[in-house]
Amino acid sequence: MNLQRRNILRGSVAAAMALPIAGVKAVELTKDLKWDMETDVLVLGYGGAGACAAIEAHDAGAKVLILEKLAQGGGNTAVSSGGFVAPKDKKAAYEYLNATYAFSDSEKDEKLLSTFCDEIMGVKDFITGLKPETKLMIYGHAGFTTLPGSDTIDKYRVRGKKRGGDMLFDTLRHAVEEVRKIEVFLETPALELIRRGEEVVGVVANRNGKNINIKARRAVICSTGGYEYDEQSLRTFALGRDILGLGSPGNTGDGLRMAQSVGARLWHMTAYSCPLGMKVPGLKAAVQLNILAPSHI
């Protein structure tokens, strides 16, 4: 991971300046703007993606600060099934995943797929390396067993007292907070990006009821989740359907809007998965109905 170049977002900003969005803006750095604190890499959002980004940045030698707007971390990772794919063979994994695109008549980004197959081979070692006593269990295999390469696909979970995403995020949290001592600010939402021309150099955040300016010397990483709890985004991208949110209530699309404010383009915003569920009075999130097969004979 190369953190020497701090203009990580320059390519996408220069190539695709988005149309202005109502109520969304980035703050331009001026000589009058004062920094309240500084770090090398500023991670927005403390779910699975944010935790992994923070770990990688720290291990590459950067000072890292994580901002999480809710009272606890976890994001959708903590409320997911906690599963991840670890293929036995990279070539077979590519063959299988490539076939799923043809099988579903879906568009394919060749570079993205190749990179995914390269990186996914190290996921199992990455997870077990986060905490010495981490044990894994295989809970499934390829979803489409008639496709070529399907035999190489194994699905894993972290084995433990809890089930699913709780165990996975507990492992990530241990690596972030206890091993690396990475600083995490809870209940500190990022409000606006601060830019200097085409570079993102920091963030305006709210901490303890006060807006503060945090400088990022190398990068701002936006891992703020989706938009399932934002009514305007649902109307825009979900084609007007009445869809209830299943994941973290913190997913209100604010990170997406901040990214758009510096020219980011959006991709596949109308793709969503809707299992059977129900809304329980008093809870913001819906509840998925899932009848599990017996796990023993």
Secondary structure as the mmCIF struct_conf table of DSSP 4:
data_model
#
loop_
_struct_conf.conf_type_id
_struct_conf.id
_struct_conf.beg_label_comp_id
_struct_conf.beg_label_asym_id
_struct_conf.beg_label_seq_id
_struct_conf.end_label_comp_id
_struct_conf.end_label_asym_id
_struct_conf.end_label_seq_id
BEND BEND1 GLN A 4 GLN A 4
TURN_TY1_P TURN_TY1_P1 ILE A 8 LEU A 9
HELX_RH_AL_P HELX_RH_AL_P1 ARG A 10 ALA A 15
HELX_LH_PP_P HELX_LH_PP_P1 MET A 17 PRO A 20
TURN_TY1_P TURN_TY1_P2 ALA A 22 GLY A 23
STRN STRN1 VAL A 27 GLU A 28
HELX_LH_PP_P HELX_LH_PP_P2 LEU A 29 LEU A 29
TURN_TY1_P TURN_TY1_P3 LYS A 31 ASP A 32
BEND BEND2 ASP A 36 ASP A 36
STRN STRN2 MET A 37 LEU A 44
STRN STRN3 GLY A 47 GLY A 47
HELX_RH_AL_P HELX_RH_AL_P2 GLY A 48 ASP A 59
TURN_TY1_P TURN_TY1_P4 ALA A 60 GLY A 61
STRN STRN4 VAL A 64 LEU A 67
BEND BEND3 LYS A 69 GLN A 72
STRN STRN5 GLY A 74 GLY A 74
HELX_RH_AL_P HELX_RH_AL_P3 GLY A 75 ALA A 78
TURN_TY1_P TURN_TY1_P5 VAL A 79 VAL A 79
BEND BEND4 SER A 80 SER A 80
STRN STRN6 PHE A 84 VAL A 85
BEND BEND5 LYS A 88 LYS A 88
HELX_RH_AL_P HELX_RH_AL_P4 LYS A 90 SER A 104
TURN_TY1_P TURN_TY1_P6 ASP A 105 ASP A 105
HELX_RH_AL_P HELX_RH_AL_P5 GLU A 110 ILE A 120
TURN_TY1_P TURN_TY1_P7 MET A 121 GLY A 122
HELX_RH_AL_P HELX_RH_AL_P6 VAL A 123 THR A 128
TURN_TY1_P TURN_TY1_P8 GLY A 129 LEU A 130
BEND BEND6 LYS A 131 LYS A 131
TURN_TY1_P TURN_TY1_P9 PRO A 132 GLU A 133
STRN STRN7 LYS A 135 HIS A 141
BEND BEND7 GLY A 143 GLY A 143
TURN_TY1_P TURN_TY1_P10 THR A 145 THR A 146
BEND BEND8 LEU A 147 LEU A 147
TURN_TY1_P TURN_TY1_P11 PRO A 148 GLY A 149
HELX_RH_3T_P HELX_RH_3T_P1 SER A 150 THR A 152
STRN STRN8 ASP A 154 ARG A 159
BEND BEND9 GLY A 160 LYS A 162
TURN_TY1_P TURN_TY1_P12 GLY A 164 GLY A 164
HELX_RH_AL_P HELX_RH_AL_P7 GLY A 165 ARG A 173
HELX_RH_PI_P HELX_RH_PI_P1 HIS A 174 VAL A 179
BEND BEND10 ARG A 180 ARG A 180
STRN STRN9 GLU A 183 PHE A 185
BEND BEND11 LEU A 186 GLU A 187
STRN STRN10 ALA A 190 ARG A 196
TURN_TY1_P TURN_TY1_P13 GLY A 197 GLU A 198
STRN STRN11 GLU A 199 ARG A 207
TURN_TY1_P TURN_TY1_P14 ASN A 208 GLY A 209
STRN STRN12 LYS A 210 CYS A 222
TURN_TY1_P TURN_TY1_P15 GLU A 228 TYR A 229
HELX_RH_AL_P HELX_RH_AL_P8 GLU A 231 PHE A 237
BEND BEND12 ALA A 238 ALA A 238
TURN_TY1_P TURN_TY1_P16 LEU A 239 GLY A 240
BEND BEND13 GLY A 247 GLY A 247
TURN_TY1_P TURN_TY1_P17 PRO A 249 GLY A 250
BEND BEND14 THR A 252 GLY A 253
HELX_RH_AL_P HELX_RH_AL_P9 ASP A 254 SER A 261
TURN_TY1_P TURN_TY1_P18 VAL A 262 GLY A 263
BEND BEND15 HIS A 268 HIS A 268
TURN_TY1_P TURN_TY1_P19 MET A 269 THR A 270
BEND BEND16 LEU A 276 LEU A 276
STRN STRN13 GLY A 277 MET A 278
HELX_LH_PP_P HELX_LH_PP_P3 LYS A 279 VAL A 280
TURN_TY1_P TURN_TY1_P20 PRO A 281 GLY A 282
BEND BEND17 LYS A 284 ALA A 285
STRN STRN14 VAL A 287 GLN A 288
HELX_LH_PP_P HELX_LH_PP_P4 LEU A 292 PRO A 294
BEND BEND18 SER A 295 SER A 295
#
